[in-house]
């Protein structure tokens, strides 16, 4: 079966993601997300995958970005090219840590807080109360 090209499938589809701003056809180089609970807009390097609640922006629109009054804009550093070896090593260590079996006591790992709820595969954690010396 030959690939369809008239309906947006096949070779006519560009692999480059475009800026989310209306009428902008520039390639996206940054991803914008919002943390509503903290009144924060986070602008970082282009995400690996397009997410429904994120906005891809070109360099010009990312530079001119402003947030609503009372909100903070956090601009994460973006490095052109591939992740550094330190980044890859940190990712590998995090994957190894997540794959380790639970501790024999079955308790929460130190510093992780106390689980107070679940939603699907996500856990809601509350910070553990500091222990007081008596």
C-alpha positions as CSV (number, residue, x, y, z in Angstrom):
1,X,0.0,0.0,0.0
2,X,1.4,3.4,-1.0
3,X,1.7,6.1,1.7
4,X,-1.0,8.8,1.6
5,X,0.3,12.3,1.0
6,X,-2.9,14.3,0.4
7,X,-4.3,13.9,3.8
8,X,-1.3,14.7,5.9
9,X,0.2,11.2,6.1
10,X,3.4,9.9,4.5
11,X,6.4,11.8,3.1
12,X,4.7,15.2,3.0
13,X,4.6,15.4,6.9
14,X,7.6,17.4,8.2
15,X,9.4,15.8,11.2
16,X,10.2,19.4,12.6
17,X,7.8,20.6,15.2
18,X,6.6,24.2,14.7
19,X,6.0,27.0,17.1
20,X,2.6,26.8,18.8
21,X,1.9,30.6,18.3
22,X,-0.8,31.4,15.7
23,X,0.6,32.1,12.3
24,X,4.2,31.3,13.2
25,X,5.9,28.8,11.0
26,X,9.3,28.9,12.7
27,X,10.7,25.6,14.1
28,X,10.2,25.1,17.8
29,X,13.3,25.1,20.0
30,X,11.7,25.5,23.5
31,X,8.8,24.0,25.4
32,X,6.6,26.0,27.8
33,X,4.7,24.4,30.6
34,X,2.7,25.9,33.5
35,X,2.7,24.9,37.2
36,X,-0.6,26.4,38.2
37,X,-0.2,25.5,41.9
38,X,3.0,27.6,42.1
39,X,1.9,30.3,39.6
40,X,5.0,29.5,37.6
41,X,5.6,29.3,33.8
42,X,8.6,27.0,33.0
43,X,10.4,27.5,29.7
44,X,13.0,24.8,28.9
45,X,14.6,23.0,26.1
46,X,12.3,21.4,23.5
47,X,10.6,18.3,25.0
48,X,11.3,15.0,23.4
49,X,7.6,14.5,22.6
50,X,4.8,17.0,22.0
51,X,2.5,16.9,25.0
52,X,-1.1,18.1,25.0
53,X,-0.7,20.6,27.8
54,X,2.7,22.1,26.7
55,X,3.4,24.7,24.1
56,X,6.4,24.5,21.7
57,X,7.9,27.9,21.0
58,X,10.4,29.3,18.5
59,X,13.4,31.3,19.8
60,X,11.8,34.6,19.1
61,X,8.5,33.9,20.9
62,X,10.4,32.2,23.8
63,X,12.6,35.4,24.2
64,X,9.5,37.6,24.3
65,X,7.5,35.4,26.7
66,X,5.8,37.1,29.6
67,X,3.7,35.6,32.3
68,X,0.5,36.8,33.9
69,X,0.9,39.4,36.7
70,X,2.0,37.6,40.0
71,X,3.5,34.7,38.1
72,X,7.1,33.8,37.9
73,X,8.9,32.7,34.7
74,X,11.6,30.0,35.2
75,X,13.9,29.7,32.2
76,X,15.8,26.5,32.3
77,X,19.2,26.5,30.5
78,X,19.1,25.0,27.1
79,X,22.2,23.4,25.6
80,X,22.3,22.9,21.9
81,X,23.0,19.3,20.8
82,X,23.0,16.1,22.8
83,X,22.8,15.7,26.6
84,X,26.1,15.8,28.4
85,X,27.7,12.6,29.7
86,X,26.8,13.8,33.2
87,X,23.1,14.1,32.3
88,X,23.2,10.6,30.8
89,X,24.9,9.2,33.8
90,X,22.4,10.8,36.2
91,X,19.6,9.4,34.1
92,X,21.1,5.9,34.1
93,X,21.6,6.1,37.9
94,X,18.0,7.2,38.4
95,X,16.8,4.2,36.3
96,X,19.0,1.8,38.3
97,X,17.6,3.2,41.6
98,X,14.0,2.9,40.4
99,X,14.6,-0.7,39.4
100,X,16.0,-1.8,42.8
101,X,13.7,-4.0,44.8
102,X,12.1,-2.4,47.9
103,X,13.9,-2.5,51.2
104,X,13.3,-5.6,53.4
105,X,11.5,-3.5,56.0
106,X,8.9,-2.5,53.3
107,X,8.9,1.1,54.6
108,X,9.2,4.3,52.6
109,X,12.7,5.2,51.5
110,X,14.4,7.9,53.7
111,X,13.6,11.4,52.6
112,X,10.7,10.5,50.3
113,X,7.8,11.5,52.6
114,X,4.7,9.6,53.4
115,X,2.2,8.3,50.9
116,X,-1.2,9.9,51.4
117,X,-3.0,8.8,48.2
118,X,-2.7,7.4,44.7
119,X,-4.1,8.3,41.4
120,X,-3.4,5.6,38.8
121,X,0.4,5.0,38.8
122,X,1.1,8.3,40.6
123,X,1.6,8.7,44.3
124,X,0.7,11.7,46.4
125,X,3.4,12.3,49.1
126,X,3.4,14.5,52.2
127,X,6.7,15.5,53.7
128,X,7.6,13.4,56.7
129,X,7.5,15.3,60.0
130,X,11.0,15.8,61.5
131,X,11.6,13.7,64.5
132,X,12.2,15.6,67.7
133,X,14.8,14.7,70.3
134,X,13.3,14.2,73.8
